[in-house]
């Protein structure tokens, strides 16, 4: 959550139970944002793992040629 949203949430919480619906909406919205960010990070991690695997295969498979040849 952005700082402003955290402050808004805290203000609502301070106001008491009458703001529970608003707080629930804020948390639900933030959860969707977190899930979207998680998906991006998972995609980035998969891409990174794929790239690492390619380098490891090349290094272990003897595909590298010596620069002195």
Buried (B, 14 or more C-beta within 10 A) or exposed (E): BEEEEEEBBEEBEEEEEEBEEBBEEBEEEBEEEEEEEEEEEEEEEEEEEEEEEEEEEEEEEEEEEEEEE
